[in-house]
Amino acid sequence: MNATTEVLIVGAGPTGLMAAAQLLRHGIRPRLIERSGGPSVQTKAVAVQARSLEIFRQMGLEAAALREGQPAEVVNIYADNVSAAQVPLGLIGQALTPYPYLFVLGQDHTERLLGEDLARHGLTVEWNTELLGLEDGPGGAVARLRGPEGREERVQVRYVLGADGARSTIRHALGIPFEGGTYARLFFVADLEVRGKLRPGELNLYLSRDTFQGLFPMRGDHRFRLVGVVPPELAGRAQLEFSELRPYLERSSRGGLRYGEPRWFSVYRVHHRVAARFRQGNVFLLGDAAHVHSPAGGQGMNTGLQDAYNLAWKLALVLKGQADPALLDSYEAERRPLAQRLVETTDRFFTMAVQTHPLAVLARTRVVPWLIPRALRLEAARRLVFKTVSQTGIHYRNSRLSAGDLPASAPVQPGDRFPWLTVDGTDTLALQGGQRFTLLALGAWGRADLTELRELRPELLEVHHLPALALPGMPECALYLLRPDGYVAYASTRLDPAALRAYLGTQLHLRASDARTALSSPHAARALR
Ligand SMILES: Cc1cc2nc3c(=O)[nH]c(=O)nc-3n(C[C@H](O)[C@H](O)[C@H](O)COP(=O)(O)OP(=O)(O)OC[C@H]3O[C@@H](n4cnc5c(N)ncnc54)[C@H](O)[C@@H]3O)c2cc1C
């Protein structure tokens, strides 16, 4: 055995990079290995959703991301070349997040920003380093790696994070089934200039009898990321050129769009699959290794980023000895149902968008364009659409970690992302996302109450009293305990230290406090700095 390490992350795509960045923030230094020789230059995923931008903000990456990308505040829907509906994302989302738009940024940029963040924290990606095999055992796993000079090493690892993409070596090594299927239709992506009947700087969706075309605005004059499906007549070609596709696209837009020469053009098969398990022993699957689906809705990369955000704080608490390993069970319990729902939803959308059956054509070109503007007149429908696409609506209400005694009518329940609200010259996003849990005391709490809360678990809880903040439909006083990833862990309208302490121990699996032990451990000292 050559070496030991606490956490080995396999794969430096967006998911692995985010996992490493989050673990570093929580005081854990992982090894991050990547088979390829350097950062990817492919734009691949272009949609960075609002929830991901909120996380970037907590990481200090927001300004750089916003400088490099392009916000799309409106979605225009055309049916058979006629403008059918407009979805004003900016207007709908402005009270929900600081980022009320779909943000378009190439995956290569996102990966570079995350890579630079790692470098600032002193972590280097180990390029040209491949995981060849993995054996898991009760005390950890043994990973077989091949490094840049072809030298092989065996590494004893406490936990392994498989962020190694859709063809995951780790998933195969553990024999975890990847349940689902592969779409018959081929998908294409192209980065190019498009002119004609569409709005630059906005997301344009063309629905037609043959197919659909999604045009995401990118930085540059009339530059778009174009996505769609290859017509069946061309699907058999071994090497498809964009010039062969162009006449079909022009016909399906009824001459409304003119396409330039693509800078990047790629054709690929789309799968819809979810791993049967996201955790096996000491090994976790994240990102595309755990779930793949159609790119409809721009959710894939964002879901991987959030897998990493969900797991990192839990793993760090366990490795620092502050939580029982049982806490780690909540990763699969929280993330797998979400992935399953996502695959089902994108599957329905994708099937409607590409099928040539007369009923699907009718739905695509007549029913959807008729329905959308009418549905969007309803405030609840508008918010639902925005929250779903932006991933700000993701919640863990059914998680065993979510508890409390709020009335069912309370607008923010345990398991919800705590809403973005401005208060006292700051906002609620700025108060969370650190290494500790955040306890928000809303309304008029007495000095003695606050002292009691502050003394509860000072090494793990950061208490903020917000007397001026009240949530509509809520009693004036409420306590919200937020996890390090911003979701409500526990909520109550009463201060009951015994109940809170019991919750921390039995449901959140936090170990009894021992300030001296915690402070003397190198992890904890780093984490509290
Ligand atoms: C052409 C294309 C267009 C796409 N467009 C969109 C889009 O518009 N919106 C969207 O949300 N998603 C899109 N996606 C999907 C998106 O790119 C993925 O969801 C995202 O890359 C997943 O990130 P990941 O880090 O989980 O996996 P990956 O990005 O696949 O990264 C996995 C990494 O692991 C490395 N690796 C694999 N095996 C090993 C090993 N044994 N040892 C060491 N390293 C290993 C790989 O080299 C790779 O770098 C697109 C994908 C493609 C291919």
The ligand as an SDF file (V2000), in Angstrom:
LIG
                    3D

 53 58  0  0  0  0  0  0  0  0999 V2000
  -22.5920   17.5430  -25.8650 C   0  0  0  0  0  0  0  0  0  0  0  0
  -23.1820   17.7150  -24.4980 C   0  0  0  0  0  0  0  0  0  0  0  0
  -24.0330   18.7850  -24.2340 C   0  0  0  0  0  0  0  0  0  0  0  0
  -24.6070   18.9510  -22.9810 C   0  0  0  0  0  0  0  0  0  0  0  0
  -25.4260   20.0130  -22.7540 N   0  0  0  0  0  0  0  0  0  0  0  0
  -25.9710   20.1900  -21.5210 C   0  0  0  0  0  0  0  0  0  0  0  0
  -26.7990   21.3080  -21.2190 C   0  0  0  0  0  0  0  0  0  0  0  0
  -27.0700   22.1410  -22.0760 O   0  0  0  0  0  0  0  0  0  0  0  0
  -27.2890   21.4380  -19.9490 N   0  0  0  0  0  0  0  0  0  0  0  0
  -26.9820   20.5310  -18.9470 C   0  0  0  0  0  0  0  0  0  0  0  0
  -27.4070   20.7100  -17.7920 O   0  0  0  0  0  0  0  0  0  0  0  0
  -26.2120   19.4640  -19.2110 N   0  0  0  0  0  0  0  0  0  0  0  0
  -25.6910   19.2740  -20.4560 C   0  0  0  0  0  0  0  0  0  0  0  0
  -24.8900   18.2270  -20.6880 N   0  0  0  0  0  0  0  0  0  0  0  0
  -24.6220   17.3280  -19.5710 C   0  0  0  0  0  0  0  0  0  0  0  0
  -23.5340   17.9050  -18.6650 C   0  0  0  0  0  0  0  0  0  0  0  0
  -22.4080   18.1730  -19.4510 O   0  0  0  0  0  0  0  0  0  0  0  0
  -23.2590   16.8950  -17.5700 C   0  0  0  0  0  0  0  0  0  0  0  0
  -24.4430   16.7640  -16.7840 O   0  0  0  0  0  0  0  0  0  0  0  0
  -22.0940   17.3050  -16.6720 C   0  0  0  0  0  0  0  0  0  0  0  0
  -20.8890   17.3430  -17.3810 O   0  0  0  0  0  0  0  0  0  0  0  0
  -21.9530   16.3010  -15.5210 C   0  0  0  0  0  0  0  0  0  0  0  0
  -20.8260   16.6180  -14.7630 O   0  0  0  0  0  0  0  0  0  0  0  0
  -20.0430   15.4950  -13.9640 P   0  0  0  0  0  0  0  0  0  0  0  0
  -18.9160   16.2100  -13.3140 O   0  0  0  0  0  0  0  0  0  0  0  0
  -20.9850   14.7450  -13.1200 O   0  0  0  0  0  0  0  0  0  0  0  0
  -19.5120   14.4760  -15.0590 O   0  0  0  0  0  0  0  0  0  0  0  0
  -18.4850   14.7460  -16.2570 P   0  0  0  0  0  0  0  0  0  0  0  0
  -18.5510   16.1500  -16.7170 O   0  0  0  0  0  0  0  0  0  0  0  0
  -18.7280   13.6770  -17.2460 O   0  0  0  0  0  0  0  0  0  0  0  0
  -17.0620   14.5560  -15.5790 O   0  0  0  0  0  0  0  0  0  0  0  0
  -16.5790   13.2820  -15.2160 C   0  0  0  0  0  0  0  0  0  0  0  0
  -15.0580   13.3420  -15.2320 C   0  0  0  0  0  0  0  0  0  0  0  0
  -14.5590   12.1130  -14.7160 O   0  0  0  0  0  0  0  0  0  0  0  0
  -13.4140   11.7410  -15.4690 C   0  0  0  0  0  0  0  0  0  0  0  0
  -13.2400   10.2820  -15.3240 N   0  0  0  0  0  0  0  0  0  0  0  0
  -14.0440    9.3070  -15.7960 C   0  0  0  0  0  0  0  0  0  0  0  0
  -13.5860    8.1000  -15.4340 N   0  0  0  0  0  0  0  0  0  0  0  0
  -12.4580    8.3160  -14.7210 C   0  0  0  0  0  0  0  0  0  0  0  0
  -11.5230    7.4450  -14.0740 C   0  0  0  0  0  0  0  0  0  0  0  0
  -11.6650    6.1100  -14.0980 N   0  0  0  0  0  0  0  0  0  0  0  0
  -10.4660    7.9880  -13.4320 N   0  0  0  0  0  0  0  0  0  0  0  0
  -10.3080    9.3480  -13.3940 C   0  0  0  0  0  0  0  0  0  0  0  0
  -11.1630   10.2100  -13.9920 N   0  0  0  0  0  0  0  0  0  0  0  0
  -12.2270    9.6970  -14.6430 C   0  0  0  0  0  0  0  0  0  0  0  0
  -13.7560   12.1640  -16.8900 C   0  0  0  0  0  0  0  0  0  0  0  0
  -12.5890   12.3270  -17.6700 O   0  0  0  0  0  0  0  0  0  0  0  0
  -14.4900   13.4790  -16.6480 C   0  0  0  0  0  0  0  0  0  0  0  0
  -13.6340   14.5870  -16.6920 O   0  0  0  0  0  0  0  0  0  0  0  0
  -24.3190   18.0280  -21.9440 C   0  0  0  0  0  0  0  0  0  0  0  0
  -23.4620   16.9530  -22.2080 C   0  0  0  0  0  0  0  0  0  0  0  0
  -22.9040   16.7840  -23.4700 C   0  0  0  0  0  0  0  0  0  0  0  0
  -21.9880   15.6060  -23.7330 C   0  0  0  0  0  0  0  0  0  0  0  0
  1  2  1  0
  2  3  1  0
  2 52  2  0
  3  4  2  0
  4  5  1  0
  4 50  1  0
  5  6  2  0
  6  7  1  0
  6 13  1  0
  7  8  2  0
  7  9  1  0
  9 10  1  0
 10 11  2  0
 10 12  1  0
 12 13  2  0
 13 14  1  0
 14 15  1  0
 14 50  1  0
 15 16  1  0
 16 17  1  0
 16 18  1  0
 18 19  1  0
 18 20  1  0
 20 21  1  0
 20 22  1  0
 22 23  1  0
 23 24  1  0
 24 25  2  0
 24 26  1  0
 24 27  1  0
 27 28  1  0
 28 29  2  0
 28 30  1  0
 28 31  1  0
 31 32  1  0
 32 33  1  0
 33 34  1  0
 33 48  1  0
 34 35  1  0
 35 36  1  0
 35 46  1  0
 36 37  1  0
 36 45  1  0
 37 38  2  0
 38 39  1  0
 39 40  1  0
 39 45  2  0
 40 41  1  0
 40 42  2  0
 42 43  1  0
 43 44  2  0
 44 45  1  0
 46 47  1  0
 46 48  1  0
 48 49  1  0
 50 51  2  0
 51 52  1  0
 52 53  1  0
M  END
$$$$
